[in-house]
Amino acid sequence: MKIIVPMAGRGSRLRPHTLTVPKPLIPIAGKPIVHRLVEDIAGVLNQDIEEIAFIIHKDFGSQVEKDLIAIANKLKAKGTIYYQEQPLGTAHAIMAAKESMTGPIVVAYADTLFRADFTLDTSADSVIWVKQVEDPSAFGVVQLNENNQIVDFVEKPKGFVSDLAIIGIYYFKSGETLRAELQYLLDNNVVKGGEYQLTDALENMKVKGLKFVPGKVEEWMDCGNKNVTVETNSRMLNFLHNDGEHLVDYDVKQENSVIIPPCFIDKDVVLINATVGPNVSLGKGCHVIDTTIKNSLVQNHSHIRNANLNNAMIGSHATFDGNFTSISIGDYSVLE
């Protein structure tokens, strides 16, 4: 089995955090989004992962590429890097990894996380991960027949046709078949809104009689903007806490401080006169002094003092003092 992860977009809705690191490498509960994503997919597949192909932009840099290869290696898989230089749609992005599209594959977009407990139907030509939602009009949805097979894909339906939203993860029994359908779109310039769309390939495959079935997930967590990313961090912390995972480094240095679980606290964190939690992630080397912080995500080596924070997201190597008088704030920063 191979996993293909298109992630060439920078994530403009999550600026300024994505000005220095791609969105899929932002940590959620102490682990990059894309790392959690491929781990969870591997859990559902319940089989060995041969290769993980990451589709990125060339300007992401060598360190990002090394980090992605390391993520694949942790799953005992080969890591491969491909480049998408122009944002020409989902089908165009996936085709950047055409050399890896052999045998059974999973295509997964790296801005979403999920929790699921279903058995992958490897007899199907394709399995599409879906989540039941209250307002289907904001999503692409699938329609099912009486045999639990997908018979239609509908983008943002105005009237009710289904409440099963497509979350952006797909299994294909034959990578070669998908590659041929995507190549057809490119060769014949089949575009919508100036982009080549995966859904057009799916529709062509369905018309040819291929069998599509749903894989229903229990939880679907978005990482599209700051607020939902902080919420996803909180939800993931609760899942991990309930699973019995140890989330606080044993050597955290505390002085007159309280940790209210669930929290993720990494190595070399210093807490002085601080109340941390619930639902807080603190990356390596953070110092939190004279501060109350809850429902927040802080990356590595940031220093926070004299603050009362809730629903906050702070990047790496940042300094925040609630009593500030002299400040330096970059583009897209928000203080509320």
C-alpha positions as a Python dict, from the first residue, in 0.01 Angstrom:
ca = {
    (1, 'M'): (0, 0, 0),
    (2, 'K'): (115, 352, -81),
    (3, 'I'): (-6, 686, 55),
    (4, 'I'): (0, 1001, -159),
    (5, 'V'): (-23, 1332, 27),
    (6, 'P'): (-80, 1649, -181),
    (7, 'M'): (37, 1942, 35),
    (8, 'A'): (186, 2204, -198),
    (9, 'G'): (-36, 2487, -71),
    (10, 'R'): (109, 2716, 194),
    (11, 'G'): (-214, 2756, 391),
    (12, 'S'): (-286, 3127, 357),
    (13, 'R'): (-581, 3113, 600),
    (14, 'L'): (-342, 3009, 876),
    (15, 'R'): (-98, 3297, 838),
    (16, 'P'): (130, 3409, 1000),
    (17, 'H'): (201, 3055, 1122),
    (18, 'T'): (243, 2922, 769),
    (19, 'L'): (483, 3196, 659),
    (20, 'T'): (774, 2993, 798),
    (21, 'V'): (642, 2635, 794),
    (22, 'P'): (386, 2457, 570),
    (23, 'K'): (50, 2398, 737),
    (24, 'P'): (83, 2016, 743),
    (25, 'L'): (395, 2046, 961),
    (26, 'I'): (226, 2256, 1230),
    (27, 'P'): (211, 2039, 1544),
    (28, 'I'): (-118, 1920, 1690),
    (29, 'A'): (-77, 1782, 2044),
    (30, 'G'): (296, 1770, 1986),
    (31, 'K'): (303, 1598, 1647),
    (32, 'P'): (283, 1749, 1294),
    (33, 'I'): (-60, 1734, 1130),
    (34, 'V'): (68, 1522, 841),
    (35, 'H'): (240, 1280, 1082),
    (36, 'R'): (-85, 1221, 1270),
    (37, 'L'): (-272, 1188, 939),
    (38, 'V'): (-54, 911, 793),
    (39, 'E'): (-43, 729, 1130),
    (40, 'D'): (-422, 725, 1147),
    (41, 'I'): (-450, 607, 786),
    (42, 'A'): (-203, 328, 858),
    (43, 'G'): (-421, 225, 1151),
    (44, 'V'): (-731, 197, 932),
    (45, 'L'): (-547, 12, 653),
    (46, 'N'): (-406, -244, 897),
    (47, 'Q'): (-133, -337, 651),
    (48, 'D'): (224, -241, 575),
    (49, 'I'): (287, 97, 414),
    (50, 'E'): (541, 63, 134),
    (51, 'E'): (579, 429, 42),
    (52, 'I'): (453, 775, 137),
    (53, 'A'): (474, 1028, -145),
    (54, 'F'): (457, 1394, -41),
    (55, 'I'): (366, 1654, -305),
    (56, 'I'): (508, 1991, -207),
    (57, 'H'): (624, 2321, -356),
    (58, 'K'): (994, 2356, -430),
    (59, 'D'): (1028, 2663, -208),
    (60, 'F'): (942, 2462, 105),
    (61, 'G'): (1316, 2395, 141),
    (62, 'S'): (1544, 2106, 225),
    (63, 'Q'): (1461, 2094, 598),
    (64, 'V'): (1091, 2041, 525),
    (65, 'E'): (1182, 1760, 286),
    (66, 'K'): (1403, 1596, 550),
    (67, 'D'): (1123, 1623, 807),
    (68, 'L'): (877, 1456, 571),
    (69, 'I'): (1115, 1173, 484),
    (70, 'A'): (1166, 1119, 859),
    (71, 'I'): (787, 1092, 910),
    (72, 'A'): (770, 819, 645),
    (73, 'N'): (1066, 637, 793),
    (74, 'K'): (901, 630, 1136),
    (75, 'L'): (627, 423, 973),
    (76, 'K'): (895, 201, 814),
    (77, 'A'): (799, 334, 472),
    (78, 'K'): (996, 488, 189),
    (79, 'G'): (952, 864, 172),
    (80, 'T'): (937, 1029, -170),
    (81, 'I'): (919, 1400, -253),
    (82, 'Y'): (743, 1536, -561),
    (83, 'Y'): (686, 1898, -664),
    (84, 'Q'): (376, 2081, -783),
    (85, 'E'): (492, 2419, -909),
    (86, 'Q'): (153, 2560, -1014),
    (87, 'P'): (-178, 2535, -823),
    (88, 'L'): (-382, 2383, -1105),
    (89, 'G'): (-625, 2175, -904),
    (90, 'T'): (-653, 1849, -713),
    (91, 'A'): (-610, 1619, -1014),
    (92, 'H'): (-303, 1811, -1129),
    (93, 'A'): (-152, 1788, -779),
    (94, 'I'): (-199, 1412, -750),
    (95, 'M'): (-48, 1357, -1095),
    (96, 'A'): (276, 1513, -974),
    (97, 'A'): (326, 1176, -800),
    (98, 'K'): (230, 964, -1102),
    (99, 'E'): (546, 753, -1073),
    (100, 'S'): (423, 629, -734),
    (101, 'M'): (69, 551, -854),
    (102, 'T'): (102, 174, -882),
    (103, 'G'): (-94, -91, -700),
    (104, 'P'): (-333, 0, -418),
    (105, 'I'): (-299, 362, -300),
    (106, 'V'): (-455, 609, -60),
    (107, 'V'): (-476, 978, -151),
    (108, 'A'): (-505, 1204, 155),
    (109, 'Y'): (-511, 1582, 177),
    (110, 'A'): (-296, 1703, 465),
    (111, 'D'): (-527, 1960, 625),
    (112, 'T'): (-762, 1724, 802),
    (113, 'L'): (-746, 1470, 1084),
    (114, 'F'): (-993, 1196, 1170),
    (115, 'R'): (-1081, 921, 1412),
    (116, 'A'): (-1227, 606, 1264),
    (117, 'D'): (-1289, 241, 1341),
    (118, 'F'): (-1392, 75, 1015),
    (119, 'T'): (-1247, -210, 812),
    (120, 'L'): (-1123, -108, 468),
    (121, 'D'): (-1319, -288, 194),
    (122, 'T'): (-1030, -388, -33),
    (123, 'S'): (-1272, -562, -272),
    (124, 'A'): (-1405, -221, -378),
    (125, 'D'): (-1245, -28, -661),
    (126, 'S'): (-1244, 278, -434),
    (127, 'V'): (-1332, 373, -77),
    (128, 'I'): (-1412, 736, 0),
    (129, 'W'): (-1380, 851, 361),
    (130, 'V'): (-1698, 1039, 467),
    (131, 'K'): (-1844, 1197, 780),
    (132, 'Q'): (-2208, 1257, 861),
    (133, 'V'): (-2262, 1634, 901),
    (134, 'E'): (-2548, 1858, 1009),
    (135, 'D'): (-2516, 2106, 719),
    (136, 'P'): (-2423, 1923, 396),
    (137, 'S'): (-2458, 2239, 185),
    (138, 'A'): (-2103, 2346, 272),
    (139, 'F'): (-1940, 2022, 148),
    (140, 'G'): (-1908, 1777, -134),
    (141, 'V'): (-2128, 1478, -45),
    (142, 'V'): (-2191, 1124, -169),
    (143, 'Q'): (-2521, 952, -240),
    (144, 'L'): (-2562, 583, -158),
    (145, 'N'): (-2790, 314, -297),
    (146, 'E'): (-2957, 33, -104),
    (147, 'N'): (-2637, -174, -133),
    (148, 'N'): (-2428, 93, 43),
    (149, 'Q'): (-2251, 180, -280),
    (150, 'I'): (-2178, 536, -388),
    (151, 'V'): (-2387, 629, -690),
    (152, 'D'): (-2329, 1005, -709),
    (153, 'F'): (-2099, 1289, -602),
    (154, 'V'): (-2266, 1625, -538),
    (155, 'E'): (-2070, 1943, -465),
    (156, 'K'): (-2231, 2176, -208),
    (157, 'P'): (-2593, 2066, -266),
    (158, 'K'): (-2854, 2341, -239),
    (159, 'G'): (-3126, 2090, -144),
    (160, 'F'): (-3084, 1780, 67),
    (161, 'V'): (-2938, 1484, -121),
    (162, 'S'): (-2711, 1335, 147),
    (163, 'D'): (-2548, 1423, 478),
    (164, 'L'): (-2227, 1223, 412),
    (165, 'A'): (-1951, 1477, 348),
    (166, 'I'): (-1630, 1383, 167),
    (167, 'I'): (-1340, 1456, 403),
    (168, 'G'): (-1056, 1433, 148),
    (169, 'I'): (-917, 1079, 192),
    (170, 'Y'): (-958, 817, -82),
    (171, 'Y'): (-853, 454, -136),
    (172, 'F'): (-803, 316, -487),
    (173, 'K'): (-745, -54, -553),
    (174, 'S'): (-553, 35, -869),
    (175, 'G'): (-327, 340, -875),
    (176, 'E'): (-279, 276, -1247),
    (177, 'T'): (-654, 318, -1312),
    (178, 'L'): (-665, 648, -1126),
    (179, 'R'): (-353, 769, -1305),
    (180, 'A'): (-508, 695, -1644),
    (181, 'E'): (-825, 886, -1558),
    (182, 'L'): (-628, 1185, -1430),
    (183, 'Q'): (-410, 1180, -1740),
    (184, 'Y'): (-724, 1190, -1954),
    (185, 'L'): (-830, 1513, -1779),
    (186, 'L'): (-491, 1672, -1842),
    (187, 'D'): (-465, 1556, -2204),
    (188, 'N'): (-815, 1677, -2289),
    (189, 'N'): (-802, 1997, -2083),
    (190, 'V'): (-1105, 1901, -1873),
    (191, 'V'): (-1113, 2191, -1627),
    (192, 'K'): (-1359, 2358, -1389),
    (193, 'G'): (-1279, 2709, -1275),
    (194, 'G'): (-943, 2681, -1446),
    (195, 'E'): (-842, 2371, -1246),
    (196, 'Y'): (-825, 1996, -1300),
    (197, 'Q'): (-1050, 1828, -1043),
    (198, 'L'): (-1026, 1481, -888),
    (199, 'T'): (-1407, 1463, -875),
    (200, 'D'): (-1421, 1461, -1257),
    (201, 'A'): (-1198, 1153, -1262),
    (202, 'L'): (-1415, 988, -996),
    (203, 'E'): (-1727, 1055, -1203),
    (204, 'N'): (-1568, 903, -1513),
    (205, 'M'): (-1467, 594, -1313),
    (206, 'K'): (-1820, 558, -1176),
    (207, 'V'): (-1972, 583, -1525),
    (208, 'K'): (-1742, 300, -1633),
    (209, 'G'): (-1890, 78, -1364),
    (210, 'L'): (-1624, 89, -1095),
    (211, 'K'): (-1750, 15, -744),
    (212, 'F'): (-1725, 297, -486),
    (213, 'V'): (-1813, 246, -119),
    (214, 'P'): (-1799, 481, 183),
    (215, 'G'): (-1564, 455, 478),
    (216, 'K'): (-1743, 635, 760),
    (217, 'V'): (-1532, 818, 1018),
    (218, 'E'): (-1644, 904, 1370),
    (219, 'E'): (-1459, 1234, 1404),
    (220, 'W'): (-1339, 1480, 1143),
    (221, 'M'): (-1111, 1763, 1252),
    (222, 'D'): (-1014, 2056, 1032),
    (223, 'C'): (-691, 2257, 1041),
    (224, 'G'): (-790, 2526, 793),
    (225, 'N'): (-759, 2841, 1003),
    (226, 'K'): (-644, 2948, 1348),
    (227, 'N'): (-968, 2892, 1539),
    (228, 'V'): (-1041, 2544, 1404),
    (229, 'T'): (-674, 2443, 1442),
    (230, 'V'): (-682, 2537, 1811),
    (231, 'E'): (-1011, 2349, 1846),
    (232, 'T'): (-861, 2045, 1673),
    (233, 'N'): (-564, 2057, 1910),
    (234, 'S'): (-806, 2053, 2206),
    (235, 'R'): (-1008, 1764, 2065),
    (236, 'M'): (-697, 1561, 1987),
    (237, 'L'): (-562, 1616, 2339),
    (238, 'N'): (-887, 1481, 2482),
    (239, 'F'): (-879, 1175, 2254),
    (240, 'L'): (-518, 1098, 2346),
    (241, 'H'): (-584, 1155, 2717),
    (242, 'N'): (-882, 918, 2709),
    (243, 'D'): (-665, 665, 2523),
    (244, 'G'): (-427, 672, 2820),
    (245, 'E'): (-131, 835, 2644),
    (246, 'H'): (126, 1013, 2860),
    (247, 'L'): (139, 1369, 2728),
    (248, 'V'): (350, 1562, 2982),
    (249, 'D'): (728, 1529, 2984),
    (250, 'Y'): (846, 1379, 3312),
    (251, 'D'): (1114, 1647, 3358),
    (252, 'V'): (900, 1958, 3313),
    (253, 'K'): (1030, 2223, 3552),
    (254, 'Q'): (753, 2361, 3773),
    (255, 'E'): (755, 2629, 4040),
    (256, 'N'): (426, 2720, 4207),
    (257, 'S'): (239, 2601, 3898),
    (258, 'V'): (-61, 2384, 3811),
    (259, 'I'): (-122, 2165, 3505),
    (260, 'I'): (-488, 2089, 3433),
    (261, 'P'): (-522, 1794, 3193),
    (262, 'P'): (-541, 1723, 2914),
    (263, 'C'): (-222, 1901, 2810),
    (264, 'F'): (77, 1818, 2595),
    (265, 'I'): (400, 1955, 2744),
    (266, 'D'): (726, 1878, 2566),
    (267, 'K'): (1085, 1866, 2689),
    (268, 'D'): (1266, 2156, 2857),
    (269, 'V'): (947, 2348, 2940),
    (270, 'V'): (963, 2583, 3239),
    (271, 'L'): (649, 2681, 3433),
    (272, 'I'): (670, 2951, 3702),
    (273, 'N'): (358, 3086, 3876),
    (274, 'A'): (156, 2940, 3589),
    (275, 'T'): (-177, 2767, 3544),
    (276, 'V'): (-171, 2560, 3225),
    (277, 'G'): (-476, 2384, 3085),
    (278, 'P'): (-701, 2234, 3007),
    (279, 'N'): (-643, 2173, 2634),
    (280, 'V'): (-298, 2332, 2598),
    (281, 'S'): (-1, 2218, 2390),
    (282, 'L'): (342, 2361, 2478),
    (283, 'G'): (632, 2277, 2247),
    (284, 'K'): (997, 2217, 2338),
    (285, 'G'): (1174, 2481, 2544),
    (286, 'C'): (876, 2704, 2617),
    (287, 'H'): (882, 2925, 2928),
    (288, 'V'): (547, 3023, 3081),
    (289, 'I'): (572, 3269, 3371),
    (290, 'D'): (303, 3449, 3572),
    (291, 'T'): (48, 3330, 3320),
    (292, 'T'): (-284, 3150, 3292),
    (293, 'I'): (-331, 2970, 2960),
    (294, 'K'): (-604, 2734, 2840),
    (295, 'N'): (-741, 2603, 2509),
    (296, 'S'): (-425, 2709, 2327),
    (297, 'L'): (-144, 2585, 2106),
    (298, 'V'): (213, 2711, 2147),
    (299, 'Q'): (498, 2584, 1930),
    (300, 'N'): (867, 2557, 2026),
    (301, 'H'): (1095, 2782, 2232),
    (302, 'S'): (843, 3060, 2292),
    (303, 'H'): (836, 3270, 2609),
    (304, 'I'): (509, 3391, 2761),
    (305, 'R'): (471, 3600, 3075),
    (306, 'N'): (213, 3821, 3248),
    (307, 'A'): (-66, 3683, 3029),
    (308, 'N'): (-416, 3544, 3049),
    (309, 'L'): (-465, 3345, 2728),
    (310, 'N'): (-758, 3148, 2590),
    (311, 'N'): (-802, 3022, 2231),
    (312, 'A'): (-448, 3138, 2149),
    (313, 'M'): (-208, 3010, 1884),
    (314, 'I'): (156, 3114, 1914),
    (315, 'G'): (437, 3008, 1682),
    (316, 'S'): (797, 2917, 1758),
    (317, 'H'): (1062, 3149, 1905),
    (318, 'A'): (796, 3408, 1993),
    (319, 'T'): (796, 3638, 2293),
    (320, 'F'): (470, 3755, 2443),
    (321, 'D'): (447, 3976, 2752),
    (322, 'G'): (99, 4076, 2864),
    (323, 'N'): (244, 4399, 3002),
    (324, 'F'): (409, 4488, 2671),
    (325, 'T'): (486, 4848, 2578),
    (326, 'S'): (741, 4782, 2302),
    (327, 'I'): (629, 4535, 2034),
    (328, 'S'): (734, 4391, 1698),
    (329, 'I'): (445, 4232, 1506),
    (330, 'G'): (472, 4090, 1154),
    (331, 'D'): (225, 4053, 870),
    (332, 'Y'): (-105, 3875, 941),
    (333, 'S'): (-56, 3884, 1319),
    (334, 'V'): (-367, 3927, 1533),
    (335, 'L'): (-402, 4054, 1891),
    (336, 'E'): (-759, 4047, 2024),
}
